[in-house]
Amino acid sequence: MTHETRKMIDLYARNPFQHDIGEKVMGYTFGPFHFIFGIIVEREHRGASNVYTIKSDYRDGKYFSGNLFEGSIQPYDEKLILEEIRRTVGDDKTRVLTVKVAEYRGTTVIIEEGGKEVVSQDIDSDDVEPGSLLKSYEELLKYLGWEPDMDRMYLGDGLLALNFTKEK
C-alpha cells in the first residue's frame, strides 16, 4: 500500500453518517445551549463523532443555524419549532431559564436567560454529583414558580442542561 492510497482511506467509515445532506432536522447544542433547525448542508467526521452543519432559512438563518452532533439530532417537528421560535425571539409571554451543569475539571453551574449568562458558579469539590446538583436547582426553581421543561433536556458529553419556563 503506497502513501497516497493510505491517505484516501476514511478512518471513521465504521461510524457511518445517519443523516443525508438536504434532510430537514432539528436539535439542541450544548455549548452554548440553544435550538437549531433547518437543512443539513454539510457533514464531517470529528474524531469518532459525526457532525452536521445545519442551515436555517428563518430570519436569514443567523440564530437557528449551526452544528449538531449525530446524537443531538431529532426528527423535524414543526409544532416544536414554532414553540422554540416564540420562546427564543420573545413572541409570547413566557420567560425561559436554562440551567447547565458541566463536569470538566470540577463542576460549573451556569444559568442563562434569553441566551445570556446571568449566573455562573464553579464548584471545585470532587464530591459533587452533577445530576443531584441539577435536581437541587430544579427543586428550588419549582418552589419559586418555574416549571421544568423535560422535553428540552440535554444529557451528554459531561453536561446536563434543562430549561425552565414561567409566565412573565
N, C-alpha and C positions, 0 to 999 in steps of 0.2 A: 504494500500500500504506500503510495507516494504521499508527500506532504500536502499537495493540492487536493488529493482525494479525501484525506482526513479532515481538511478544513470544511468540506461541504456536508459532512455528516451532522445531523441535528442531534445533539447530545440529549435533548429532552423529548425525543419522539415517544418515549414511554409515557409521557404525560400529554396526550393529545388535546387539542382545543375542543371544548364542549359547545362553543357558540361560533356562529359564522359572521363574517363581515356582512353588513346590511341588516342584521337581525335587530329588532327592537327589544331593548332590555331596560331594566332599572335596578337600583340598589343603593346601598349606603357606604360611604367611605368612612374610614376611621381616623384619619389624621389630615386635615380637620374633619370632624364628623359632619357630613352633610349628604343630602339626597342628590342622586344623579339619574337622569333618564334620557333616552334617545336611541340613536342608531349606532351600532358598532362600526367604526371606520378604520380601526387598526387593531392588530393583536400581536403580542410578542411574549416570548418566554423570559421571565426574570428569575434566575435560579431555577428552582423546581416549581415555580408558580407561573400560571398563565395570567397575563394582564391584558385588559381590553381598553381601548380608548373609545369613549362614548361621546358623540356629538349631539347636542340638543338644539332644536330649532327655536325653542321658547325664548323669547326676549333676546334674540341674536345669539343664543347659546352661551352667553357669558357665565351664568351662575350654575346651570344644571349640567354642564359638560364636565368631563374629567375621566379619570382612570378607575376601573373596577377590577379587583382580583376575581378569579374564577368562582371562589366560594361566596362572594358578595353579591353575585348576580341573581336577580329574581325575575320571574316572568313579568312581562309588561301588563300593568293593571291600570287602566285609565282612571278609575274611581280613586285609587290611592294616589295617583299622580296629581289629580285635581286637589285632593286634600293637602298634599305636601306643598303645592304651589301656593295655596291660600295661606298656609302657615308660614312659609318662607318669605313671601313678599307682603305679608300683612293684610291680606284681603278679607280677613274676618276678625272676630273679637277674641281670639284665643292667643294667650302667651304660651311660649314653649321654652322650657329649660332643658338643657342636655347635661346630664351628669356622666362624666367619663372617669373611670378608674383604670389607670395604666400601671402595669407592673414592669418596670425597667430600672434596674439599679435602685431598688426601693419602690415605693408606691406613690403615685401622684393622683390627686383628685382635682379635676378641672370642671367648673360649672360654666356653661355658656348660655347666653340668652341672645336670640336673634343672630346666632352665628358668631357672637363676640364673647370672648372670655371675660367673666365677671369675678370669678374666684379661682385661685389656684393654691393648692396646699401640697407640700412634699412631706412624706412620712418615711423616715429612714429606718424604721424597725423591720426586722425580718419576720416578726410575728404577725404582721398584718395580712389578712386574707382578703384579696380584692372583692370576692363575692360577698363576704359578710359586710365589708365596708359599703358596697353599693346598696345592700339590703338596709343598712342603717340609714343611709341618706333617703332611701325610698320611704322608710317608716316616718322619718322626720318631715319630708315633703308632704306625705299623705296627711299627717297631723296638721300641717299648715294649709291644707286645702288643695294641694296639687294632685293630679291623677297620673299614675304611671301609664305609659303607652306601650304595652308589651309587644305590639306588632312592630314597633320600631326599636327593637333592642338589638345591639350588636355584641357578639361574643366571639373573640378570636384574636390571635396574634398578641397575646398579653394585654388585651384591652377589653373592658366591659363598658358599654355605653347604653344609656336608657333616657328616652325623652319623657318629660312630664308636662302636662298641659293644665291650664287654668284659664277660666274666663277673665277678661280684663275688667 
